[in-house]
């Protein structure tokens, strides 16, 4: 056997012409390359971008020129201030009882002094203190 | 190498389909043979060859001419695809069954039964070789590329290719003798 001659014979192998034609057609026409998309669609991309910007601009003009501009700045300020006050009040409420349900001796003594202890019984005092602590 | 190849490559890079079509027509048969002799089955060779050119077409815009022949880029894609093919099949380079139809389409092959039998033996032995031995044998003795071309395609020096082809032929002879 002449090995090298046999190897040379393999060069006579050719792909099936039907396969080659079909493959060629599918390669060249089947898929669109990214660079082709970019190249072909640059004008379209610019046009879309310009249209989008136009819509954004027109929309902004519509809102600023219509509804938003029609609101009274004074009422807006008053509303904003009212919100601030509510926040402050809420903060104050939390600040007044920072320890939640804890009852300190000072609170108890303060509560006792504000009650008419003489006229109350022991149970009544306890329930009153509980109510205070709640 | 295709005549006026640099210009054709440039046009193909710029998205000219006809230019890539010329590259396809010129290189597809040799890439097909390369793949077929490595995978052994016609359908698989066709599928892989198609994938090679599809990938080449899609990546053509990013192709950088670094002085190597265009075919080396195609061979590299083909080698990777063949590797992926075997990896996907989880096959450890088995010896595929002989497909006589491969030779049925080969014009000019002698009709002699003995020679046909020899061809089958060589082809079967080639399939059992290490991938780099297959590559160098196909490039040097099937495609008859020059040492320099084979070296460019394989990313090796001319000296390394000489040594590699010697070892590859020895290995091929040993397998054939044993069979």
Interface residues (C-beta under 8 A of the other chain):
Chain A: X1 X3 X4 X6 X7 X8 X9 X10 X11 X12 X13 X14 X15 X16 X19 X20 X23 X24 X26 X27 X28 X29 X30 X31 X33 X34 X35 X36 X39
Chain B: X15 X17 X20 X21 X24 X25 X28 X29 X32 X33 X36 X37 X42 X45 X46 X49 X50 X53 X54 X57 X58 X60 X61 X102 X103 X105 X106 X107 X108 X109 X115 X118 X119 X121 X122 X123 X137 X138 X141 X142 X143 X144 X169 X172 X173 X176
